[in-house]
Amino acid sequence: MGRHRVALTVVLAFLCAVACAPAAVAGRSAPATPGAAGIGDPLFPRLGNGGYDVLHYDLRLRYETSAPSQALDGTVRIVARATQALSRFDLDFEGSALGDVYVNGRPAAWTRDGEELVVTPPRPLRRGQVFATRVRHFTATPTAVRPGQASVAFFSSPDGSATAPQPDLAHQLFPSNDHPRDKARFTFTLDVPQGTTAVANGVYAGRDARAGRWVWHYRQRRPMATELTQIAVGRFTITQRTGPEGVAVRDVTPTRLTAGLLPKLAVVTEQLAWLRERVGDYPFDVYGTLVVDAPLGFALETQTLSIFDTSWFTDRRGVWEGGMTHELTHQWFGDSVSPYSWSDVWLNEGHATWYEGLYTEEKGLLADVTANFTPGGFATVDAVMRWAYGLGDAFRSLWGPVARPTGPAVEDLFSPQVYYGGALVLYALRQEIGAEAFAALERRWVQRFRGRSVSTLDFIALASEVAGRDLAPFLRAWLYGTKTPPMPGHPDWAVTPAAAAAGAAA
């Protein structure tokens, strides 16, 4: 969004016009209308909201008790810019309760409509106006993780609580514009019982002692999507490390498990240097790993503090090193450069799978990562890509084309198609334009779009720019076609018919 600037002479002329001819001015002004109750994502029609662009979230949470029961009372102040004249607007919110709502310091009317909090400000908002909405006394309580659960917004463990809200659950915890298209900066104020550790995305900004409690402060200075929010509170130990090129590294671990976890987590400094060499400078101020003792069954790239459960670190070495590389890669691909719509999620997962494969192949660990696909696993990225290519039509039949998932369910949105099918698109592109041009594209992608939300079409356009020729027909076939195209440089690679391969793919 461009900054809205108005010259003083224009302001004076406007005031004069209002005083002298109010009817005429009103006739020239756009009438205030309701903002849309959805940002326009085809897979999630009611997710996100229209009519405004969030600039900053100031999230203040008070945790009443220590682990594991941590009911909280929260207040959020949302600073946004109206992108149209607004008579009312929506926030995404599915929490159990809230107290009151203010807009620009004055009480605002509000209603609940499913997962929407519909706010009517005391006076309409002008297009371009920066305004502040304060929602007070919303409540939430962490839930236990069920084995096999695909996503959970706010959950408990024996040591405390944490968050894992991807793709669409952050609004279960706090009111927001809950879509990666509308990224914003965050500040966190976490009020907890004395002796309790609290961490959040971004840079540590101090801790106060107040009446037997600790108040922790964090700042996320780079734009962040709500689905990447991380807040962990409980009996955790924070361990500081120094990463390459001055990047601060912190590990957050259950205190009782810290000694066994720290030697394994130390590899992240090497991985930071490895990725920096290939795609450019790390895009944030700090990075780290949060480990929780809960049966999540997945890891998640919550911005600047990726979350893993303990099961990752009891498996084969390649599994956890590969997983750590994967989530770290997302800090560039998915966090710094975010999807414009959820159908663009292959840009996150395809890239993370690609660099995970390259790293573990180089370390001789790729067979560990791929052992679930075939006995003994695959030793090279080429072998993994040939396997994925053979299943290409089955992937498309089961889950849709790479950039057009069949639905918003987590198992469809985060299917093998967006991971391995997405990596296969990158492999095919590298085969088509050459390793040097592909490397240049990767660097330019994360540099040009840093802090932004962009689409598959943006990727096609930049790839064409870097290659010096129109790659739209080539990439559209790979990304949107119902059949897997021929692989450049590998005329011997064959696709197994979808019906025959469907069982193996699923």
TAURJO-V249091 format. One record per residue. N is the residue number from 1. RES is the residue in three letters. SS is DSSP state (~ for helix, > for strand, _ for the rest). PHI is phi as a letter, one per 40 degrees, with the letter a starting at -180 (NA if undefined). NEAR is the number of other ideal C-beta (glycine too) atoms within 8 Angstrom. Layout:
N:RES:SS:PHI:NEAR
N:RES:SS:PHI:NEAR
This chain:
1:MET:_:NA:5
2:GLY:_:c:3
3:ARG:_:c:4
4:HIS:_:c:6
5:ARG:_:b:4
6:VAL:_:b:6
7:ALA:_:c:6
8:LEU:~:d:6
9:THR:~:c:6
10:VAL:~:c:8
11:VAL:~:c:9
12:LEU:~:c:8
13:ALA:~:c:8
14:PHE:~:c:9
15:LEU:~:c:8
16:CYS:~:c:8
17:ALA:~:c:10
18:VAL:~:c:9
19:ALA:~:c:6
20:CYS:~:c:5
21:ALA:_:a:7
22:PRO:~:c:7
23:ALA:~:c:6
24:ALA:~:c:8
25:VAL:~:c:11
26:ALA:~:c:7
27:GLY:~:c:6
28:ARG:~:c:5
29:SER:_:c:7
30:ALA:_:c:6
31:PRO:_:c:5
32:ALA:_:c:8
33:THR:>:b:8
34:PRO:>:c:8
35:GLY:_:c:13
36:ALA:_:c:10
37:ALA:_:c:10
38:GLY:_:i:12
39:ILE:_:c:12
40:GLY:_:h:8
41:ASP:>:c:14
42:PRO:_:d:7
43:LEU:_:c:10
44:PHE:>:b:13
45:PRO:_:d:6
46:ARG:_:b:8
47:LEU:_:c:11
48:GLY:_:g:14
49:ASN:_:a:15
50:GLY:_:b:12
51:GLY:_:g:11
52:TYR:>:a:14
53:ASP:>:b:8
54:VAL:>:c:13
55:LEU:>:b:9
56:HIS:>:a:10
57:TYR:>:b:14
58:ASP:>:b:11
59:LEU:>:b:12
60:ARG:>:b:11
61:LEU:>:b:12
62:ARG:>:b:8
63:TYR:>:c:16
64:GLU:_:c:7
65:THR:_:b:7
66:SER:_:c:11
67:ALA:_:c:14
68:PRO:_:c:11
69:SER:_:c:8
70:GLN:_:b:16
71:ALA:_:d:10
72:LEU:>:b:11
73:ASP:>:b:10
74:GLY:>:b:14
75:THR:>:b:11
76:VAL:>:b:14
77:ARG:>:b:10
78:ILE:>:b:16
79:VAL:>:c:10
80:ALA:>:a:13
81:ARG:>:b:12
82:ALA:>:c:15
83:THR:_:c:9
84:GLN:_:a:10
85:ALA:_:c:13
86:LEU:>:b:15
87:SER:>:c:8
88:ARG:>:a:10
89:PHE:>:a:13
90:ASP:>:b:13
91:LEU:>:b:15
92:ASP:>:c:16
93:PHE:_:a:15
94:GLU:_:b:6
95:GLY:_:c:13
96:SER:_:c:5
97:ALA:>:a:7
98:LEU:_:a:13
99:GLY:_:c:6
100:ASP:>:a:8
101:VAL:>:b:14
102:TYR:>:b:11
103:VAL:>:b:14
104:ASN:_:f:8
105:GLY:_:g:6
106:ARG:>:b:8
107:PRO:>:d:7
108:ALA:_:b:12
109:ALA:>:c:7
110:TRP:>:a:9
111:THR:>:a:6
112:ARG:>:b:8
113:ASP:>:b:7
114:GLY:_:g:5
115:GLU:_:c:7
116:GLU:>:b:13
117:LEU:>:b:14
118:VAL:>:c:12
119:VAL:>:b:14
120:THR:>:b:8
121:PRO:_:c:14
122:PRO:_:c:7
123:ARG:_:a:4
124:PRO:_:d:8
125:LEU:>:c:12
126:ARG:_:c:7
127:ARG:_:c:8
128:GLY:_:g:6
129:GLN:_:c:8
130:VAL:>:c:8
131:PHE:>:b:13
132:ALA:>:b:11
133:THR:>:b:13
134:ARG:>:b:12
135:VAL:>:b:15
136:ARG:>:b:10
137:HIS:>:f:10
138:PHE:>:c:16
139:THR:>:b:12
140:ALA:>:a:13
141:THR:_:b:10
142:PRO:_:c:11
143:THR:>:b:8
144:ALA:>:c:6
145:VAL:_:c:12
146:ARG:_:c:6
147:PRO:_:d:6
148:GLY:_:g:5
149:GLN:_:c:9
150:ALA:_:c:7
151:SER:_:a:10
152:VAL:>:a:11
153:ALA:>:c:11
154:PHE:>:a:12
155:PHE:>:b:15
156:SER:>:b:13
157:SER:>:a:15
158:PRO:_:d:6
159:ASP:_:b:13
160:GLY:>:i:16
161:SER:>:b:16
162:ALA:>:a:14
163:THR:>:b:14
164:ALA:>:a:13
165:PRO:_:c:16
166:GLN:_:c:9
167:PRO:_:c:12
168:ASP:_:b:11
169:LEU:_:b:12
170:ALA:~:d:15
171:HIS:~:c:16
172:GLN:~:c:10
173:LEU:_:c:13
174:PHE:_:a:14
175:PRO:_:c:13
176:SER:>:a:14
177:ASN:_:c:15
178:ASP:_:c:11
179:HIS:_:a:12
180:PRO:_:c:13
181:ARG:_:c:12
182:ASP:_:b:12
183:LYS:_:c:12
184:ALA:>:a:11
185:ARG:>:c:12
186:PHE:>:b:15
187:THR:>:b:13
188:PHE:>:b:16
189:THR:>:b:11
190:LEU:>:b:14
191:ASP:>:c:11
192:VAL:>:b:14
193:PRO:>:c:10
194:GLN:_:d:8
195:GLY:_:g:5
196:THR:_:c:14
197:THR:>:c:13
198:ALA:>:b:12
199:VAL:>:b:15
200:ALA:>:a:15
201:ASN:_:d:15
202:GLY:_:g:15
203:VAL:>:c:10
204:TYR:>:c:7
205:ALA:>:b:7
206:GLY:>:h:6
207:ARG:>:a:7
208:ASP:>:b:7
209:ALA:>:b:7
210:ARG:>:b:8
211:ALA:_:f:3
212:GLY:_:g:5
213:ARG:>:b:10
214:TRP:>:b:14
215:VAL:>:b:12
216:TRP:>:c:14
217:HIS:>:b:13
218:TYR:>:b:14
219:ARG:>:b:11
220:GLN:>:b:15
221:ARG:>:c:7
222:ARG:>:b:12
223:PRO:>:d:7
224:MET:>:b:14
225:ALA:_:c:12
226:THR:~:d:14
227:GLU:~:c:12
228:LEU:~:b:13
229:THR:_:c:15
230:GLN:_:b:15
231:ILE:>:b:14
232:ALA:>:b:18
233:VAL:>:b:15
234:GLY:>:i:15
235:ARG:_:c:11
236:PHE:>:b:14
237:THR:>:b:9
238:ILE:>:b:9
239:THR:>:b:10
240:GLN:>:c:7
241:ARG:>:b:11
242:THR:>:b:7
243:GLY:_:c:14
244:PRO:~:c:8
245:GLU:~:f:7
246:GLY:~:g:6
247:VAL:_:c:11
248:ALA:>:c:12
249:VAL:>:b:14
250:ARG:>:b:14
251:ASP:>:b:14
252:VAL:>:b:15
253:THR:>:b:14
254:PRO:>:d:16
255:THR:~:d:9
256:ARG:~:c:6
257:LEU:~:b:11
258:THR:~:d:11
259:ALA:~:d:5
260:GLY:~:c:8
261:LEU:~:c:13
262:LEU:~:d:11
263:PRO:~:c:6
264:LYS:~:c:9
265:LEU:~:c:12
266:ALA:_:c:8
267:VAL:_:c:9
268:VAL:~:c:15
269:THR:~:c:12
270:GLU:~:c:7
271:GLN:~:c:13
272:LEU:~:d:15
273:ALA:~:c:10
274:TRP:~:c:10
275:LEU:~:c:14
276:ARG:~:d:12
277:GLU:~:c:5
278:ARG:~:c:9
279:VAL:~:b:9
280:GLY:_:h:7
281:ASP:_:d:5
282:TYR:_:d:12
283:PRO:_:c:11
284:PHE:_:b:12
285:ASP:_:c:9
286:VAL:>:a:11
287:TYR:>:a:16
288:GLY:>:a:12
289:THR:>:b:12
290:LEU:>:b:17
291:VAL:>:b:16
292:VAL:>:b:14
293:ASP:_:c:10
294:ALA:_:a:10
295:PRO:_:c:8
296:LEU:_:c:14
297:GLY:_:g:8
298:PHE:_:a:7
299:ALA:_:b:12
300:LEU:>:a:9
301:GLU:_:c:14
302:THR:_:d:14
303:GLN:_:c:16
304:THR:_:g:14
305:LEU:_:a:16
306:SER:>:c:16
307:ILE:>:b:16
308:PHE:>:b:16
309:ASP:>:c:14
310:THR:~:c:12
311:SER:~:c:8
312:TRP:~:d:11
313:PHE:~:c:11
314:THR:~:b:5
315:ASP:_:c:7
316:ARG:_:c:7
317:ARG:~:d:7
318:GLY:~:c:13
319:VAL:~:c:11
320:TRP:~:c:13
321:GLU:~:c:14
322:GLY:~:c:15
323:GLY:~:c:12
324:MET:~:c:15
325:THR:~:c:15
326:HIS:~:d:13
327:GLU:~:c:14
328:LEU:~:c:14
329:THR:~:d:13
330:HIS:~:c:14
331:GLN:~:c:16
332:TRP:~:c:15
333:PHE:>:b:12
334:GLY:_:h:15
335:ASP:_:c:16
336:SER:_:c:13
337:VAL:>:b:14
338:SER:>:b:14
339:PRO:>:c:15
340:TYR:_:c:10
341:SER:_:b:11
342:TRP:~:c:13
343:SER:~:c:12
344:ASP:~:c:12
345:VAL:_:c:13
346:TRP:~:d:15
347:LEU:~:c:15
348:ASN:~:c:14
349:GLU:~:c:13
350:GLY:~:c:17
351:HIS:~:c:17
352:ALA:~:c:16
353:THR:~:c:13
354:TRP:~:c:12
355:TYR:~:c:14
356:GLU:~:d:14
357:GLY:~:c:13
358:LEU:~:c:10
359:TYR:~:c:13
360:THR:~:c:16
361:GLU:~:c:12
362:GLU:~:c:6
363:LYS:_:c:8
364:GLY:_:g:6
365:LEU:_:b:12
366:LEU:~:c:17
367:ALA:~:c:11
368:ASP:~:c:13
369:VAL:~:c:13
370:THR:_:b:11
371:ALA:_:c:11
372:ASN:_:c:3
373:PHE:_:c:8
374:THR:_:a:8
375:PRO:_:d:4
376:GLY:_:g:5
377:GLY:_:g:12
378:PHE:_:b:11
379:ALA:_:c:7
380:THR:_:b:8
381:VAL:~:c:10
382:ASP:~:d:6
383:ALA:~:c:9
384:VAL:~:c:15
385:MET:~:c:11
386:ARG:~:c:10
387:TRP:~:c:11
388:ALA:~:c:13
389:TYR:~:c:13
390:GLY:~:d:11
391:LEU:_:c:14
392:GLY:~:d:12
393:ASP:~:c:13
394:ALA:~:c:13
395:PHE:~:d:15
396:ARG:~:c:16
397:SER:~:c:7
398:LEU:~:c:10
399:TRP:~:b:12
400:GLY:_:g:8
401:PRO:_:d:10
402:VAL:_:d:14
403:ALA:_:b:9
404:ARG:_:a:9
405:PRO:_:d:15
406:THR:_:c:6
407:GLY:_:a:7
408:PRO:_:c:10
409:ALA:_:d:6
410:VAL:~:d:8
411:GLU:~:c:7
412:ASP:~:c:12
413:LEU:~:c:14
414:PHE:_:b:10
415:SER:_:c:12
416:PRO:~:d:10
417:GLN:~:c:16
418:VAL:~:c:16
419:TYR:~:c:13
420:TYR:~:c:12
421:GLY:~:c:17
422:GLY:~:c:17
423:ALA:~:c:16
424:LEU:~:c:15
425:VAL:~:c:14
426:LEU:~:c:12
427:TYR:~:c:11
428:ALA:~:c:12
429:LEU:~:c:15
430:ARG:~:c:10
431:GLN:~:c:9
432:GLU:~:c:9
433:ILE:~:b:11
434:GLY:_:g:7
435:ALA:~:c:6
436:GLU:~:c:6
437:ALA:~:c:10
438:PHE:~:c:12
439:ALA:~:c:9
440:ALA:~:c:9
441:LEU:~:c:14
442:GLU:~:c:11
443:ARG:~:c:10
444:ARG:~:c:10
445:TRP:~:d:11
446:VAL:~:c:15
447:GLN:~:c:8
448:ARG:~:c:7
449:PHE:_:b:10
450:ARG:_:d:9
451:GLY:_:g:8
452:ARG:_:b:9
453:SER:>:b:11
454:VAL:>:b:12
455:SER:_:b:9
456:THR:~:d:11
457:LEU:~:c:6
458:ASP:~:c:10
459:PHE:~:c:12
460:ILE:~:c:13
461:ALA:~:c:8
462:LEU:~:c:12
463:ALA:~:d:13
464:SER:~:c:11
465:GLU:~:c:7
466:VAL:~:c:11
467:ALA:~:c:10
468:GLY:_:g:4
469:ARG:_:a:5
470:ASP:_:c:5
471:LEU:_:c:13
472:ALA:~:d:8
473:PRO:~:c:7
474:PHE:~:c:10
475:LEU:~:c:13
476:ARG:~:c:10
477:ALA:~:c:9
478:TRP:~:c:12
479:LEU:~:c:14
480:TYR:~:b:8
481:GLY:_:c:11
482:THR:_:c:4
483:LYS:_:b:7
484:THR:_:c:8
485:PRO:_:c:9
486:PRO:_:c:5
487:MET:_:c:10
488:PRO:_:d:7
489:GLY:_:g:5
490:HIS:_:b:9
491:PRO:_:c:6
492:ASP:_:c:4
493:TRP:_:c:10
494:ALA:_:b:5
495:VAL:_:c:10
496:THR:_:c:11
497:PRO:_:d:7
498:ALA:~:d:10
499:ALA:~:c:5
500:ALA:~:c:6
501:ALA:~:c:13
502:ALA:~:d:11
503:GLY:~:c:5
504:ALA:~:c:8
505:ALA:~:c:10
506:ALA:_:c:5
